[in-house]
């Protein structure tokens, strides 16, 4: 297992717990995730640094429109940026697709039970982990 796997695992676990318990993802966590991703990328030279920065931007921009219309919180957007810095642009795109599927299933189950909103961090994390295991990054 690489450092990226470990960081993604810890980041995902803590973010999910925080979102499920408090319905918030702390800035210190997402900031540390972006910093860790950028450092991991920089360890592979300029190309790795560029991929980490591009991944962070892609992750942020993927969820920003949903935040702007009130469908997701800012913590979700920043969490996606943190994972993007770890996975790079292509990996975060795959993770977004897998995460959307996980979120859709969870939201459907919540709707059946009459719940109006779900914490989305666990769905993001599921998408990231599937992307990592499936080689999407």
ZAROGU-725951 format. One line per 4 residues: number of its first residue (from 1); their letters; for each residue x negated, y negated, z of C-alpha. Coordinates in steps of 0.02 Angstrom, whole numbers, plus 50000, padded with zeros to 5 digits. Example, Ala and Ser with C-alpha at 12.3 -4.5 7.8 and 13.67 -1.06 7.14 Angstrom:
1 = as = 49385 50225 50390  49316 50053 50357
***
This chain:
1 = xxxx = 50000 50000 50000  49938 49829 49954  49943 49668 50053  50089 49611 49945
5 = xxxx = 50191 49763 49998  50156 49732 50182  50193 49546 50172  50353 49577 50073
9 = xxxx = 50405 49709 50200  50379 49599 50352  50450 49444 50267  50604 49539 50213
13 = xxxx = 50633 49621 50380  50618 49459 50480  50721 49359 50354  50860 49489 50355
17 = xxxx = 50866 49497 50544  50870 49307 50559  51006 49290 50427  51113 49427 50502
21 = xxxx = 51095 49361 50679  51092 49173 50656  51147 49148 50475  50987 49048 50448
25 = xxxx = 50816 49084 50374  50685 48978 50462  50575 48860 50362  50419 48924 50451
29 = xxxx = 50456 49097 50383  50484 49046 50203  50337 48926 50208  50223 49061 50275
33 = xxxx = 50288 49178 50139  50246 49055 50001  50074 49023 50076  50039 49209 50091
37 = xxxx = 50092 49238 49911  49984 49097 49847  49835 49161 49946  49861 49338 49880
41 = xxxx = 49872 49269 49704  49717 49160 49727  49620 49313 49783  49638 49373 49602
45 = xxxx = 49568 49214 49527  49649 49074 49429  49766 49190 49335  49831 49262 49498
49 = xxxx = 49852 49089 49573  49949 49033 49420  50061 49186 49428  50097 49155 49612
53 = xxxx = 50142 48973 49582  50247 49016 49429  50336 49153 49528  50374 49033 49671
57 = xxxx = 50445 48906 49548  50546 49039 49458  50617 49109 49620  50664 48935 49680
61 = xxxx = 50743 48884 49515  50842 49047 49499  50946 49014 49653  50944 48823 49658
65 = xxxx = 51102 48804 49552  51197 48918 49671  51140 48812 49816  51191 48651 49729
69 = xxxx = 51370 48714 49709  51376 48776 49889  51373 48962 49852  51208 48996 49941
73 = xxxx = 51109 48913 50079  50942 48826 50061  50856 48964 50157  50904 49090 50023
77 = xxxx = 50827 48979 49890  50666 48958 49988  50660 49145 50026  50672 49182 49841
81 = xxxx = 50527 49061 49811  50424 49151 49943  50456 49319 49863  50421 49243 49692
85 = xxxx = 50248 49192 49750  50217 49373 49796  50295 49456 49643  50257 49333 49505
89 = xxxx = 50383 49273 49375  50428 49440 49296  50440 49530 49463  50554 49398 49539
93 = xxxx = 50669 49406 49388  50689 49593 49410  50714 49569 49597  50850 49439 49563
97 = xxxx = 50946 49561 49454  50933 49702 49583  50975 49581 49723  51128 49517 49632
101 = xxxx = 51190 49695 49612  51162 49732 49797  51247 49569 49845  51395 49606 49733
105 = xxxx = 51424 49775 49814  51407 49702 49988  51523 49556 49947  51652 49675 49875
109 = xxxx = 51651 49775 50035  51665 49616 50137  51813 49556 50033  51903 49719 50064
113 = xxxx = 51882 49689 50251  51939 49507 50234  51767 49429 50263  51743 49270 50162
117 = xxxx = 51553 49252 50162  51402 49365 50185  51223 49327 50233  51129 49346 50069
121 = xxxx = 50951 49376 50131  50975 49565 50147  51032 49574 49965  50881 49472 49909
125 = xxxx = 50767 49586 50010  50847 49742 49938  50816 49675 49763  50635 49635 49803
129 = xxxx = 50603 49806 49877  50683 49895 49729  50577 49788 49613  50419 49833 49709
133 = xxxx = 50458 50020 49715  50517 50024 49535  50365 49933 49470  50458 49774 49421
137 = x = 50313 49668 49481
***
